[in-house]
Amino acid sequence: MLENVIFLVFGMISLALILNLWRLVRGPSLPDRILALDTMYINSIALIILYGLLMGTSLYFEAALLIAMLGFVSTVAVCKFLLRGDIIE
């Protein structure tokens, strides 16, 4: 029963990734594209965690944590670059 639910959630998150990719390509402005990219990495983290649940190993949880930290830092860096024109003052 749990495997069926995991496969259903895989499909839902994959659909969300496709819709985010559409927003990334067709976004009307640059902030929309940045938010779409931010949401894409969050959905990717969810897929990695679901795969870790399916396989029953904790290695994927550590990988998801690393991706979450790098994604947050990269989003902050891109937003700071858009606001100020440089990342390091």
C-alpha positions as a Python dict, from the first residue, in 0.01 Angstrom:
ca = {
    (1, 'M'): (0, 0, 0),
    (2, 'L'): (281, 243, 90),
    (3, 'E'): (460, 173, -239),
    (4, 'N'): (146, 265, -434),
    (5, 'V'): (123, 596, -250),
    (6, 'I'): (492, 667, -313),
    (7, 'F'): (449, 604, -686),
    (8, 'L'): (144, 831, -690),
    (9, 'V'): (340, 1107, -518),
    (10, 'F'): (627, 1051, -764),
    (11, 'G'): (384, 1128, -1044),
    (12, 'M'): (245, 1436, -873),
    (13, 'I'): (587, 1583, -802),
    (14, 'S'): (703, 1500, -1155),
    (15, 'L'): (403, 1690, -1289),
    (16, 'A'): (496, 1983, -1063),
    (17, 'L'): (851, 1973, -1201),
    (18, 'I'): (720, 1985, -1557),
    (19, 'L'): (496, 2281, -1474),
    (20, 'N'): (789, 2457, -1306),
    (21, 'L'): (1001, 2395, -1614),
    (22, 'W'): (727, 2555, -1821),
    (23, 'R'): (729, 2860, -1591),
    (24, 'L'): (1109, 2872, -1612),
    (25, 'V'): (1101, 2881, -1992),
    (26, 'R'): (796, 3104, -2037),
    (27, 'G'): (819, 3321, -1726),
    (28, 'P'): (717, 3679, -1794),
    (29, 'S'): (993, 3825, -1577),
    (30, 'L'): (1325, 3731, -1424),
    (31, 'P'): (1196, 3702, -1063),
    (32, 'D'): (933, 3453, -1186),
    (33, 'R'): (1207, 3245, -1342),
    (34, 'I'): (1414, 3255, -1023),
    (35, 'L'): (1116, 3139, -817),
    (36, 'A'): (1049, 2861, -1069),
    (37, 'L'): (1409, 2744, -1039),
    (38, 'D'): (1388, 2760, -660),
    (39, 'T'): (1070, 2552, -663),
    (40, 'M'): (1230, 2305, -903),
    (41, 'Y'): (1514, 2227, -667),
    (42, 'I'): (1267, 2188, -379),
    (43, 'N'): (1067, 1941, -588),
    (44, 'S'): (1390, 1760, -676),
    (45, 'I'): (1466, 1728, -305),
    (46, 'A'): (1121, 1579, -254),
    (47, 'L'): (1185, 1324, -530),
    (48, 'I'): (1519, 1227, -377),
    (49, 'I'): (1360, 1182, -33),
    (50, 'L'): (1079, 973, -183),
    (51, 'Y'): (1333, 755, -359),
    (52, 'G'): (1517, 713, -28),
    (53, 'L'): (1192, 603, 135),
    (54, 'L'): (1131, 357, -146),
    (55, 'M'): (1481, 208, -123),
    (56, 'G'): (1493, 216, 257),
    (57, 'T'): (1832, 383, 290),
    (58, 'S'): (1937, 707, 458),
    (59, 'L'): (2204, 799, 202),
    (60, 'Y'): (1951, 987, -9),
    (61, 'F'): (1841, 1197, 288),
    (62, 'E'): (2195, 1328, 330),
    (63, 'A'): (2214, 1409, -41),
    (64, 'A'): (1883, 1595, -17),
    (65, 'L'): (2015, 1797, 276),
    (66, 'L'): (2324, 1900, 79),
    (67, 'I'): (2113, 2001, -220),
    (68, 'A'): (1885, 2204, 8),
    (69, 'M'): (2177, 2398, 153),
    (70, 'L'): (2334, 2465, -186),
    (71, 'G'): (2000, 2564, -335),
    (72, 'F'): (1929, 2814, -62),
    (73, 'V'): (2271, 2975, -94),
    (74, 'S'): (2244, 2994, -473),
    (75, 'T'): (1898, 3151, -458),
    (76, 'V'): (2019, 3415, -214),
    (77, 'A'): (2323, 3485, -433),
    (78, 'V'): (2114, 3528, -748),
    (79, 'C'): (1865, 3755, -572),
    (80, 'K'): (2147, 3967, -428),
    (81, 'F'): (2302, 3992, -774),
    (82, 'L'): (1972, 4111, -921),
    (83, 'L'): (1924, 4373, -650),
    (84, 'R'): (2275, 4515, -627),
    (85, 'G'): (2458, 4408, -940),
    (86, 'D'): (2730, 4223, -749),
    (87, 'I'): (2741, 3938, -499),
    (88, 'I'): (3043, 4030, -289),
    (89, 'E'): (3075, 4390, -172),
}
